[in-house]
């Protein structure tokens, strides 16, 4: 899939320099950044969306006490 993005000129300069110094394509480093950072982005934004549903009362909430009871851990 081809994607187009605009980069801040300083970021683009750094990326150009890295690619020139290492002999790798800029797309290699962009792919590395995306693959390495996607888990963190998903964690943050999906958790944020879940918390918004909790605030709106749209998300089912189970207390720790209820979980312990259902698992038989409430000795």
mmCIF file of the N, C-alpha and C atoms, coordinates in Angstrom:
data_MODEL
# 
_entry.id   MODEL 
# 
loop_
_atom_site.group_PDB 
_atom_site.id 
_atom_site.type_symbol 
_atom_site.label_atom_id 
_atom_site.label_alt_id 
_atom_site.label_comp_id 
_atom_site.label_asym_id 
_atom_site.label_entity_id 
_atom_site.label_seq_id 
_atom_site.pdbx_PDB_ins_code 
_atom_site.Cartn_x 
_atom_site.Cartn_y 
_atom_site.Cartn_z 
_atom_site.occupancy 
_atom_site.B_iso_or_equiv 
_atom_site.pdbx_formal_charge 
_atom_site.auth_seq_id 
_atom_site.auth_comp_id 
_atom_site.auth_asym_id 
_atom_site.auth_atom_id 
_atom_site.pdbx_PDB_model_num 
ATOM 1   N N  . UNK A 1 1  ? 0.847   -1.172  0.000  1.00 0.00 ? 1  UNK A N  1 
ATOM 2   C CA . UNK A 1 1  ? 0.000   0.000   0.000  1.00 0.00 ? 1  UNK A CA 1 
ATOM 3   C C  . UNK A 1 1  ? 0.893   1.235   0.000  1.00 0.00 ? 1  UNK A C  1 
ATOM 4   N N  . UNK A 1 2  ? 0.638   2.138   -0.854 1.00 0.00 ? 2  UNK A N  1 
ATOM 5   C CA . UNK A 1 2  ? 1.388   3.389   -0.906 1.00 0.00 ? 2  UNK A CA 1 
ATOM 6   C C  . UNK A 1 2  ? 0.672   4.433   -0.057 1.00 0.00 ? 2  UNK A C  1 
ATOM 7   N N  . UNK A 1 3  ? 1.460   5.179   0.717  1.00 0.00 ? 3  UNK A N  1 
ATOM 8   C CA . UNK A 1 3  ? 0.929   6.216   1.592  1.00 0.00 ? 3  UNK A CA 1 
ATOM 9   C C  . UNK A 1 3  ? 1.772   7.462   1.397  1.00 0.00 ? 3  UNK A C  1 
ATOM 10  N N  . UNK A 1 4  ? 1.134   8.608   1.445  1.00 0.00 ? 4  UNK A N  1 
ATOM 11  C CA . UNK A 1 4  ? 1.854   9.868   1.316  1.00 0.00 ? 4  UNK A CA 1 
ATOM 12  C C  . UNK A 1 4  ? 1.681   10.672  2.592  1.00 0.00 ? 4  UNK A C  1 
ATOM 13  N N  . UNK A 1 5  ? 2.785   11.205  3.130  1.00 0.00 ? 5  UNK A N  1 
ATOM 14  C CA . UNK A 1 5  ? 2.708   12.038  4.326  1.00 0.00 ? 5  UNK A CA 1 
ATOM 15  C C  . UNK A 1 5  ? 3.585   13.277  4.138  1.00 0.00 ? 5  UNK A C  1 
ATOM 16  N N  . UNK A 1 6  ? 3.247   14.330  4.867  1.00 0.00 ? 6  UNK A N  1 
ATOM 17  C CA . UNK A 1 6  ? 4.077   15.531  4.876  1.00 0.00 ? 6  UNK A CA 1 
ATOM 18  C C  . UNK A 1 6  ? 4.905   15.516  6.156  1.00 0.00 ? 6  UNK A C  1 
ATOM 19  N N  . UNK A 1 7  ? 6.171   15.760  6.009  1.00 0.00 ? 7  UNK A N  1 
ATOM 20  C CA . UNK A 1 7  ? 7.064   15.799  7.160  1.00 0.00 ? 7  UNK A CA 1 
ATOM 21  C C  . UNK A 1 7  ? 7.571   17.212  7.386  1.00 0.00 ? 7  UNK A C  1 
ATOM 22  N N  . UNK A 1 8  ? 7.802   17.521  8.638  1.00 0.00 ? 8  UNK A N  1 
ATOM 23  C CA . UNK A 1 8  ? 8.467   18.766  8.984  1.00 0.00 ? 8  UNK A CA 1 
ATOM 24  C C  . UNK A 1 8  ? 9.825   18.764  8.280  1.00 0.00 ? 8  UNK A C  1 
ATOM 25  N N  . UNK A 1 9  ? 10.248  19.893  7.740  1.00 0.00 ? 9  UNK A N  1 
ATOM 26  C CA . UNK A 1 9  ? 11.529  19.924  7.008  1.00 0.00 ? 9  UNK A CA 1 
ATOM 27  C C  . UNK A 1 9  ? 12.721  19.396  7.813  1.00 0.00 ? 9  UNK A C  1 
ATOM 28  N N  . UNK A 1 10 ? 12.760  19.668  9.108  1.00 0.00 ? 10 UNK A N  1 
ATOM 29  C CA . UNK A 1 10 ? 13.868  19.178  9.931  1.00 0.00 ? 10 UNK A CA 1 
ATOM 30  C C  . UNK A 1 10 ? 13.835  17.651  10.040 1.00 0.00 ? 10 UNK A C  1 
ATOM 31  N N  . UNK A 1 11 ? 12.652  17.089  10.191 1.00 0.00 ? 11 UNK A N  1 
ATOM 32  C CA . UNK A 1 11 ? 12.519  15.632  10.250 1.00 0.00 ? 11 UNK A CA 1 
ATOM 33  C C  . UNK A 1 11 ? 12.938  15.018  8.914  1.00 0.00 ? 11 UNK A C  1 
ATOM 34  N N  . UNK A 1 12 ? 12.497  15.646  7.841  1.00 0.00 ? 12 UNK A N  1 
ATOM 35  C CA . UNK A 1 12 ? 12.875  15.131  6.520  1.00 0.00 ? 12 UNK A CA 1 
ATOM 36  C C  . UNK A 1 12 ? 14.388  15.203  6.315  1.00 0.00 ? 12 UNK A C  1 
ATOM 37  N N  . UNK A 1 13 ? 15.015  16.278  6.774  1.00 0.00 ? 13 UNK A N  1 
ATOM 38  C CA . UNK A 1 13 ? 16.463  16.409  6.656  1.00 0.00 ? 13 UNK A CA 1 
ATOM 39  C C  . UNK A 1 13 ? 17.172  15.300  7.438  1.00 0.00 ? 13 UNK A C  1 
ATOM 40  N N  . UNK A 1 14 ? 16.700  15.031  8.643  1.00 0.00 ? 14 UNK A N  1 
ATOM 41  C CA . UNK A 1 14 ? 17.304  13.972  9.457  1.00 0.00 ? 14 UNK A CA 1 
ATOM 42  C C  . UNK A 1 14 ? 17.130  12.605  8.802  1.00 0.00 ? 14 UNK A C  1 
ATOM 43  N N  . UNK A 1 15 ? 15.944  12.365  8.261  1.00 0.00 ? 15 UNK A N  1 
ATOM 44  C CA . UNK A 1 15 ? 15.686  11.101  7.585  1.00 0.00 ? 15 UNK A CA 1 
ATOM 45  C C  . UNK A 1 15 ? 16.564  10.951  6.352  1.00 0.00 ? 15 UNK A C  1 
ATOM 46  N N  . UNK A 1 16 ? 16.691  12.030  5.588  1.00 0.00 ? 16 UNK A N  1 
ATOM 47  C CA . UNK A 1 16 ? 17.580  12.014  4.415  1.00 0.00 ? 16 UNK A CA 1 
ATOM 48  C C  . UNK A 1 16 ? 19.013  11.702  4.829  1.00 0.00 ? 16 UNK A C  1 
ATOM 49  N N  . UNK A 1 17 ? 19.473  12.332  5.887  1.00 0.00 ? 17 UNK A N  1 
ATOM 50  C CA . UNK A 1 17 ? 20.837  12.125  6.361  1.00 0.00 ? 17 UNK A CA 1 
ATOM 51  C C  . UNK A 1 17 ? 21.048  10.680  6.796  1.00 0.00 ? 17 UNK A C  1 
ATOM 52  N N  . UNK A 1 18 ? 20.106  10.142  7.562  1.00 0.00 ? 18 UNK A N  1 
ATOM 53  C CA . UNK A 1 18 ? 20.199  8.752   8.019  1.00 0.00 ? 18 UNK A CA 1 
ATOM 54  C C  . UNK A 1 18 ? 20.265  7.802   6.829  1.00 0.00 ? 18 UNK A C  1 
ATOM 55  N N  . UNK A 1 19 ? 19.393  8.012   5.860  1.00 0.00 ? 19 UNK A N  1 
ATOM 56  C CA . UNK A 1 19 ? 19.365  7.145   4.679  1.00 0.00 ? 19 UNK A CA 1 
ATOM 57  C C  . UNK A 1 19 ? 20.673  7.243   3.902  1.00 0.00 ? 19 UNK A C  1 
ATOM 58  N N  . UNK A 1 20 ? 21.188  8.452   3.744  1.00 0.00 ? 20 UNK A N  1 
ATOM 59  C CA . UNK A 1 20 ? 22.434  8.641   2.994  1.00 0.00 ? 20 UNK A CA 1 
ATOM 60  C C  . UNK A 1 20 ? 23.620  8.001   3.715  1.00 0.00 ? 20 UNK A C  1 
ATOM 61  N N  . UNK A 1 21 ? 23.650  8.108   5.028  1.00 0.00 ? 21 UNK A N  1 
ATOM 62  C CA . UNK A 1 21 ? 24.775  7.578   5.798  1.00 0.00 ? 21 UNK A CA 1 
ATOM 63  C C  . UNK A 1 21 ? 24.767  6.059   5.905  1.00 0.00 ? 21 UNK A C  1 
ATOM 64  N N  . UNK A 1 22 ? 23.601  5.463   5.803  1.00 0.00 ? 22 UNK A N  1 
ATOM 65  C CA . UNK A 1 22 ? 23.494  4.008   5.989  1.00 0.00 ? 22 UNK A CA 1 
ATOM 66  C C  . UNK A 1 22 ? 23.271  3.243   4.695  1.00 0.00 ? 22 UNK A C  1 
ATOM 67  N N  . UNK A 1 23 ? 22.927  3.937   3.629  1.00 0.00 ? 23 UNK A N  1 
ATOM 68  C CA . UNK A 1 23 ? 22.677  3.277   2.357  1.00 0.00 ? 23 UNK A CA 1 
ATOM 69  C C  . UNK A 1 23 ? 21.316  2.590   2.283  1.00 0.00 ? 23 UNK A C  1 
ATOM 70  N N  . UNK A 1 24 ? 20.462  2.855   3.245  1.00 0.00 ? 24 UNK A N  1 
ATOM 71  C CA . UNK A 1 24 ? 19.113  2.280   3.219  1.00 0.00 ? 24 UNK A CA 1 
ATOM 72  C C  . UNK A 1 24 ? 18.135  3.338   2.712  1.00 0.00 ? 24 UNK A C  1 
ATOM 73  N N  . UNK A 1 25 ? 17.001  2.860   2.201  1.00 0.00 ? 25 UNK A N  1 
ATOM 74  C CA . UNK A 1 25 ? 15.968  3.768   1.704  1.00 0.00 ? 25 UNK A CA 1 
ATOM 75  C C  . UNK A 1 25 ? 15.227  4.428   2.868  1.00 0.00 ? 25 UNK A C  1 
ATOM 76  N N  . UNK A 1 26 ? 14.767  5.646   2.642  1.00 0.00 ? 26 UNK A N  1 
ATOM 77  C CA . UNK A 1 26 ? 13.961  6.336   3.661  1.00 0.00 ? 26 UNK A CA 1 
ATOM 78  C C  . UNK A 1 26 ? 12.737  5.507   4.023  1.00 0.00 ? 26 UNK A C  1 
ATOM 79  N N  . UNK A 1 27 ? 12.171  4.832   3.042  1.00 0.00 ? 27 UNK A N  1 
ATOM 80  C CA . UNK A 1 27 ? 10.972  4.024   3.301  1.00 0.00 ? 27 UNK A CA 1 
ATOM 81  C C  . UNK A 1 27 ? 11.271  2.900   4.304  1.00 0.00 ? 27 UNK A C  1 
ATOM 82  N N  . UNK A 1 28 ? 12.509  2.395   4.305  1.00 0.00 ? 28 UNK A N  1 
ATOM 83  C CA . UNK A 1 28 ? 12.883  1.362   5.268  1.00 0.00 ? 28 UNK A CA 1 
ATOM 84  C C  . UNK A 1 28 ? 12.721  1.899   6.692  1.00 0.00 ? 28 UNK A C  1 
ATOM 85  N N  . UNK A 1 29 ? 13.255  3.087   6.932  1.00 0.00 ? 29 UNK A N  1 
ATOM 86  C CA . UNK A 1 29 ? 13.181  3.657   8.276  1.00 0.00 ? 29 UNK A CA 1 
ATOM 87  C C  . UNK A 1 29 ? 11.763  4.065   8.659  1.00 0.00 ? 29 UNK A C  1 
ATOM 88  N N  . UNK A 1 30 ? 11.028  4.564   7.715  1.00 0.00 ? 30 UNK A N  1 
ATOM 89  C CA . UNK A 1 30 ? 9.627   4.902   8.002  1.00 0.00 ? 30 UNK A CA 1 
ATOM 90  C C  . UNK A 1 30 ? 8.835   3.653   8.364  1.00 0.00 ? 30 UNK A C  1 
ATOM 91  N N  . UNK A 1 31 ? 9.077   2.570   7.636  1.00 0.00 ? 31 UNK A N  1 
ATOM 92  C CA . UNK A 1 31 ? 8.407   1.306   7.932  1.00 0.00 ? 31 UNK A CA 1 
ATOM 93  C C  . UNK A 1 31 ? 8.811   0.811   9.326  1.00 0.00 ? 31 UNK A C  1 
ATOM 94  N N  . UNK A 1 32 ? 10.093  0.914   9.666  1.00 0.00 ? 32 UNK A N  1 
ATOM 95  C CA . UNK A 1 32 ? 10.571  0.515   10.990 1.00 0.00 ? 32 UNK A CA 1 
ATOM 96  C C  . UNK A 1 32 ? 9.882   1.325   12.092 1.00 0.00 ? 32 UNK A C  1 
ATOM 97  N N  . UNK A 1 33 ? 9.781   2.619   11.885 1.00 0.00 ? 33 UNK A N  1 
ATOM 98  C CA . UNK A 1 33 ? 9.124   3.480   12.869 1.00 0.00 ? 33 UNK A CA 1 
ATOM 99  C C  . UNK A 1 33 ? 7.655   3.112   13.057 1.00 0.00 ? 33 UNK A C  1 
ATOM 100 N N  . UNK A 1 34 ? 6.966   2.875   11.964 1.00 0.00 ? 34 UNK A N  1 
ATOM 101 C CA . UNK A 1 34 ? 5.542   2.538   12.033 1.00 0.00 ? 34 UNK A CA 1 
ATOM 102 C C  . UNK A 1 34 ? 5.355   1.189   12.711 1.00 0.00 ? 34 UNK A C  1 
ATOM 103 N N  . UNK A 1 35 ? 6.111   0.204   12.281 1.00 0.00 ? 35 UNK A N  1 
ATOM 104 C CA . UNK A 1 35 ? 5.965   -1.126  12.878 1.00 0.00 ? 35 UNK A CA 1 
ATOM 105 C C  . UNK A 1 35 ? 6.341   -1.118  14.354 1.00 0.00 ? 35 UNK A C  1 
ATOM 106 N N  . UNK A 1 36 ? 7.376   -0.365  14.710 1.00 0.00 ? 36 UNK A N  1 
ATOM 107 C CA . UNK A 1 36 ? 7.819   -0.312  16.096 1.00 0.00 ? 36 UNK A CA 1 
ATOM 108 C C  . UNK A 1 36 ? 6.909   0.510   16.990 1.00 0.00 ? 36 UNK A C  1 
ATOM 109 N N  . UNK A 1 37 ? 6.200   1.464   16.430 1.00 0.00 ? 37 UNK A N  1 
ATOM 110 C CA . UNK A 1 37 ? 5.375   2.353   17.242 1.00 0.00 ? 37 UNK A CA 1 
ATOM 111 C C  . UNK A 1 37 ? 3.890   2.063   17.210 1.00 0.00 ? 37 UNK A C  1 
ATOM 112 N N  . UNK A 1 38 ? 3.458   1.197   16.322 1.00 0.00 ? 38 UNK A N  1 
ATOM 113 C CA . UNK A 1 38 ? 2.027   0.952   16.178 1.00 0.00 ? 38 UNK A CA 1 
ATOM 114 C C  . UNK A 1 38 ? 1.415   0.335   17.433 1.00 0.00 ? 38 UNK A C  1 
ATOM 115 N N  . UNK A 1 39 ? 2.123   -0.580  18.093 1.00 0.00 ? 39 UNK A N  1 
ATOM 116 C CA . UNK A 1 39 ? 1.604   -1.168  19.336 1.00 0.00 ? 39 UNK A CA 1 
ATOM 117 C C  . UNK A 1 39 ? 1.326   -0.088  20.374 1.00 0.00 ? 39 UNK A C  1 
ATOM 118 N N  . UNK A 1 40 ? 2.266   0.836   20.530 1.00 0.00 ? 40 UNK A N  1 
ATOM 119 C CA . UNK A 1 40 ? 2.083   1.914   21.505 1.00 0.00 ? 40 UNK A CA 1 
ATOM 120 C C  . UNK A 1 40 ? 0.917   2.817   21.134 1.00 0.00 ? 40 UNK A C  1 
ATOM 121 N N  . UNK A 1 41 ? 0.801   3.139   19.856 1.00 0.00 ? 41 UNK A N  1 
ATOM 122 C CA . UNK A 1 41 ? -0.314  3.978   19.408 1.00 0.00 ? 41 UNK A CA 1 
ATOM 123 C C  . UNK A 1 41 ? -1.654  3.290   19.640 1.00 0.00 ? 41 UNK A C  1 
ATOM 124 N N  . UNK A 1 42 ? -1.717  2.002   19.321 1.00 0.00 ? 42 UNK A N  1 
ATOM 125 C CA . UNK A 1 42 ? -2.952  1.252   19.558 1.00 0.00 ? 42 UNK A CA 1 
ATOM 126 C C  . UNK A 1 42 ? -3.281  1.232   21.044 1.00 0.00 ? 42 UNK A C  1 
ATOM 127 N N  . UNK A 1 43 ? -2.287  0.940   21.883 1.00 0.00 ? 43 UNK A N  1 
ATOM 128 C CA . UNK A 1 43 ? -2.522  0.913   23.330 1.00 0.00 ? 43 UNK A CA 1 
ATOM 129 C C  . UNK A 1 43 ? -3.089  2.236   23.811 1.00 0.00 ? 43 UNK A C  1 
ATOM 130 N N  . UNK A 1 44 ? -2.463  3.322   23.420 1.00 0.00 ? 44 UNK A N  1 
ATOM 131 C CA . UNK A 1 44 ? -2.881  4.635   23.903 1.00 0.00 ? 44 UNK A CA 1 
ATOM 132 C C  . UNK A 1 44 ? -4.267  5.028   23.390 1.00 0.00 ? 44 UNK A C  1 
ATOM 133 N N  . UNK A 1 45 ? -4.446  5.013   22.081 1.00 0.00 ? 45 UNK A N  1 
ATOM 134 C CA . UNK A 1 45 ? -5.686  5.522   21.505 1.00 0.00 ? 45 UNK A CA 1 
ATOM 135 C C  . UNK A 1 45 ? -6.881  4.606   21.751 1.00 0.00 ? 45 UNK A C  1 
ATOM 136 N N  . UNK A 1 46 ? -6.665  3.282   21.752 1.00 0.00 ? 46 UNK A N  1 
ATOM 137 C CA . UNK A 1 46 ? -7.786  2.381   22.040 1.00 0.00 ? 46 UNK A CA 1 
ATOM 138 C C  . UNK A 1 46 ? -8.168  2.450   23.514 1.00 0.00 ? 46 UNK A C  1 
ATOM 139 N N  . UNK A 1 47 ? -7.174  2.598   24.404 1.00 0.00 ? 47 UNK A N  1 
ATOM 140 C CA . UNK A 1 47 ? -7.483  2.771   25.834 1.00 0.00 ? 47 UNK A CA 1 
ATOM 141 C C  . UNK A 1 47 ? -8.217  4.079   26.051 1.00 0.00 ? 47 UNK A C  1 
ATOM 142 N N  . UNK A 1 48 ? -7.803  5.133   25.371 1.00 0.00 ? 48 UNK A N  1 
ATOM 143 C CA . UNK A 1 48 ? -8.462  6.427   25.492 1.00 0.00 ? 48 UNK A CA 1 
ATOM 144 C C  . UNK A 1 48 ? -9.917  6.335   25.028 1.00 0.00 ? 48 UNK A C  1 
ATOM 145 N N  . UNK A 1 49 ? -10.148 5.633   23.926 1.00 0.00 ? 49 UNK A N  1 
ATOM 146 C CA . UNK A 1 49 ? -11.512 5.469   23.418 1.00 0.00 ? 49 UNK A CA 1 
ATOM 147 C C  . UNK A 1 49 ? -12.362 4.662   24.406 1.00 0.00 ? 49 UNK A C  1 
ATOM 148 N N  . UNK A 1 50 ? -11.755 3.640   25.016 1.00 0.00 ? 50 UNK A N  1 
ATOM 149 C CA . UNK A 1 50 ? -12.479 2.841   26.011 1.00 0.00 ? 50 UNK A CA 1 
ATOM 150 C C  . UNK A 1 50 ? -12.831 3.688   27.219 1.00 0.00 ? 50 UNK A C  1 
ATOM 151 N N  . UNK A 1 51 ? -11.882 4.497   27.689 1.00 0.00 ? 51 UNK A N  1 
ATOM 152 C CA . UNK A 1 51 ? -12.153 5.355   28.842 1.00 0.00 ? 51 UNK A CA 1 
ATOM 153 C C  . UNK A 1 51 ? -13.265 6.364   28.536 1.00 0.00 ? 51 UNK A C  1 
ATOM 154 N N  . UNK A 1 52 ? -13.309 6.845   27.329 1.00 0.00 ? 52 UNK A N  1 
ATOM 155 C CA . UNK A 1 52 ? -14.388 7.764   26.955 1.00 0.00 ? 52 UNK A CA 1 
ATOM 156 C C  . UNK A 1 52 ? -15.737 7.050   27.017 1.00 0.00 ? 52 UNK A C  1 
ATOM 157 N N  . UNK A 1 53 ? -15.800 5.786   26.565 1.00 0.00 ? 53 UNK A N  1 
ATOM 158 C CA . UNK A 1 53 ? -17.042 5.014   26.664 1.00 0.00 ? 53 UNK A CA 1 
ATOM 159 C C  . UNK A 1 53 ? -17.397 4.762   28.130 1.00 0.00 ? 53 UNK A C  1 
ATOM 160 N N  . UNK A 1 54 ? -16.390 4.534   28.981 1.00 0.00 ? 54 UNK A N  1 
ATOM 161 C CA . UNK A 1 54 ? -16.645 4.345   30.417 1.00 0.00 ? 54 UNK A CA 1 
ATOM 162 C C  . UNK A 1 54 ? -17.259 5.619   30.990 1.00 0.00 ? 54 UNK A C  1 
ATOM 163 N N  . UNK A 1 55 ? -16.666 6.766   30.682 1.00 0.00 ? 55 UNK A N  1 
ATOM 164 C CA . UNK A 1 55 ? -17.191 8.050   31.184 1.00 0.00 ? 55 UNK A CA 1 
ATOM 165 C C  . UNK A 1 55 ? -18.633 8.286   30.746 1.00 0.00 ? 55 UNK A C  1 
ATOM 166 N N  . UNK A 1 56 ? -18.965 7.820   29.547 1.00 0.00 ? 56 UNK A N  1 
ATOM 167 C CA . UNK A 1 56 ? -20.322 8.006   29.022 1.00 0.00 ? 56 UNK A CA 1 
ATOM 168 C C  . UNK A 1 56 ? -21.279 6.911   29.481 1.00 0.00 ? 56 UNK A C  1 
ATOM 169 N N  . UNK A 1 57 ? -20.782 5.935   30.247 1.00 0.00 ? 57 UNK A N  1 
ATOM 170 C CA . UNK A 1 57 ? -21.626 4.842   30.711 1.00 0.00 ? 57 UNK A CA 1 
ATOM 171 C C  . UNK A 1 57 ? -21.948 3.830   29.632 1.00 0.00 ? 57 UNK A C  1 
ATOM 172 N N  . UNK A 1 58 ? -21.141 3.784   28.605 1.00 0.00 ? 58 UNK A N  1 
ATOM 173 C CA . UNK A 1 58 ? -21.384 2.888   27.474 1.00 0.00 ? 58 UNK A CA 1 
ATOM 174 C C  . UNK A 1 58 ? -20.541 1.622   27.522 1.00 0.00 ? 58 UNK A C  1 
ATOM 175 N N  . UNK A 1 59 ? -19.733 1.469   28.567 1.00 0.00 ? 59 UNK A N  1 
ATOM 176 C CA . UNK A 1 59 ? -18.825 0.327   28.662 1.00 0.00 ? 59 UNK A CA 1 
ATOM 177 C C  . UNK A 1 59 ? -19.146 -0.457  29.922 1.00 0.00 ? 59 UNK A C  1 
ATOM 178 N N  . UNK A 1 60 ? -19.215 -1.778  29.806 1.00 0.00 ? 60 UNK A N  1 
ATOM 179 C CA . UNK A 1 60 ? -19.482 -2.636  30.952 1.00 0.00 ? 60 UNK A CA 1 
ATOM 180 C C  . UNK A 1 60 ? -18.258 -2.649  31.857 1.00 0.00 ? 60 UNK A C  1 
ATOM 181 N N  . UNK A 1 61 ? -18.460 -2.398  33.148 1.00 0.00 ? 61 UNK A N  1 
ATOM 182 C CA . UNK A 1 61 ? -17.361 -2.365  34.111 1.00 0.00 ? 61 UNK A CA 1 
ATOM 183 C C  . UNK A 1 61 ? -17.578 -3.467  35.133 1.00 0.00 ? 61 UNK A C  1 
ATOM 184 N N  . UNK A 1 62 ? -16.508 -4.187  35.435 1.00 0.00 ? 62 UNK A N  1 
ATOM 185 C CA . UNK A 1 62 ? -16.551 -5.245  36.435 1.00 0.00 ? 62 UNK A CA 1 
ATOM 186 C C  . UNK A 1 62 ? -15.537 -4.877  37.511 1.00 0.00 ? 62 UNK A C  1 
ATOM 187 N N  . UNK A 1 63 ? -15.953 -4.881  38.769 1.00 0.00 ? 63 UNK A N  1 
ATOM 188 C CA . UNK A 1 63 ? -15.053 -4.517  39.860 1.00 0.00 ? 63 UNK A CA 1 
ATOM 189 C C  . UNK A 1 63 ? -14.060 -5.643  40.145 1.00 0.00 ? 63 UNK A C  1 
ATOM 190 N N  . UNK A 1 64 ? -12.949 -5.265  40.777 1.00 0.00 ? 64 UNK A N  1 
ATOM 191 C CA . UNK A 1 64 ? -11.963 -6.260  41.179 1.00 0.00 ? 64 UNK A CA 1 
ATOM 192 C C  . UNK A 1 64 ? -12.558 -7.256  42.154 1.00 0.00 ? 64 UNK A C  1 
ATOM 193 N N  . UNK A 1 65 ? -13.419 -6.768  43.056 1.00 0.00 ? 65 UNK A N  1 
ATOM 194 C CA . UNK A 1 65 ? -14.088 -7.642  44.022 1.00 0.00 ? 65 UNK A CA 1 
ATOM 195 C C  . UNK A 1 65 ? -14.937 -8.690  43.308 1.00 0.00 ? 65 UNK A C  1 
ATOM 196 N N  . UNK A 1 66 ? -15.685 -8.250  42.293 1.00 0.00 ? 66 UNK A N  1 
ATOM 197 C CA . UNK A 1 66 ? -16.533 -9.165  41.535 1.00 0.00 ? 66 UNK A CA 1 
ATOM 198 C C  . UNK A 1 66 ? -15.689 -10.206 40.797 1.00 0.00 ? 66 UNK A C  1 
ATOM 199 N N  . UNK A 1 67 ? -14.577 -9.790  40.220 1.00 0.00 ? 67 UNK A N  1 
ATOM 200 C CA . UNK A 1 67 ? -13.694 -10.721 39.503 1.00 0.00 ? 67 UNK A CA 1 
ATOM 201 C C  . UNK A 1 67 ? -13.131 -11.754 40.470 1.00 0.00 ? 67 UNK A C  1 
ATOM 202 N N  . UNK A 1 68 ? -12.638 -11.283 41.635 1.00 0.00 ? 68 UNK A N  1 
ATOM 203 C CA . UNK A 1 68 ? -12.094 -12.221 42.629 1.00 0.00 ? 68 UNK A CA 1 
ATOM 204 C C  . UNK A 1 68 ? -13.148 -13.216 43.078 1.00 0.00 ? 68 UNK A C  1 
ATOM 205 N N  . UNK A 1 69 ? -14.376 -12.750 43.281 1.00 0.00 ? 69 UNK A N  1 
ATOM 206 C CA . UNK A 1 69 ? -15.462 -13.627 43.710 1.00 0.00 ? 69 UNK A CA 1 
ATOM 207 C C  . UNK A 1 69 ? -15.753 -14.671 42.642 1.00 0.00 ? 69 UNK A C  1 
ATOM 208 N N  . UNK A 1 70 ? -15.864 -14.244 41.388 1.00 0.00 ? 70 UNK A N  1 
ATOM 209 C CA . UNK A 1 70 ? -16.170 -15.169 40.294 1.00 0.00 ? 70 UNK A CA 1 
ATOM 210 C C  . UNK A 1 70 ? -15.052 -16.187 40.068 1.00 0.00 ? 70 UNK A C  1 
ATOM 211 N N  . UNK A 1 71 ? -13.819 -15.817 40.403 1.00 0.00 ? 71 UNK A N  1 
ATOM 212 C CA . UNK A 1 71 ? -12.689 -16.728 40.249 1.00 0.00 ? 71 UNK A CA 1 
ATOM 213 C C  . UNK A 1 71 ? -12.425 -17.555 41.502 1.00 0.00 ? 71 UNK A C  1 
ATOM 214 N N  . UNK A 1 72 ? -13.229 -17.321 42.522 1.00 0.00 ? 72 UNK A N  1 
ATOM 215 C CA . UNK A 1 72 ? -13.057 -18.056 43.768 1.00 0.00 ? 72 UNK A CA 1 
ATOM 216 C C  . UNK A 1 72 ? -11.842 -17.626 44.564 1.00 0.00 ? 72 UNK A C  1 
ATOM 217 N N  . UNK A 1 73 ? -11.448 -16.372 44.438 1.00 0.00 ? 73 UNK A N  1 
ATOM 218 C CA . UNK A 1 73 ? -10.261 -15.857 45.104 1.00 0.00 ? 73 UNK A CA 1 
ATOM 219 C C  . UNK A 1 73 ? -10.607 -14.966 46.297 1.00 0.00 ? 73 UNK A C  1 
ATOM 220 N N  . UNK A 1 74 ? -11.844 -14.941 46.716 1.00 0.00 ? 74 UNK A N  1 
ATOM 221 C CA . UNK A 1 74 ? -12.271 -14.024 47.783 1.00 0.00 ? 74 UNK A CA 1 
ATOM 222 C C  . UNK A 1 74 ? -12.256 -14.700 49.155 1.00 0.00 ? 74 UNK A C  1 
ATOM 223 N N  . UNK A 1 75 ? -11.166 -15.287 49.508 1.00 0.00 ? 75 UNK A N  1 
ATOM 224 C CA . UNK A 1 75 ? -11.046 -16.028 50.777 1.00 0.00 ? 75 UNK A CA 1 
ATOM 225 C C  . UNK A 1 75 ? -11.173 -15.084 51.934 1.00 0.00 ? 75 UNK A C  1 
# 
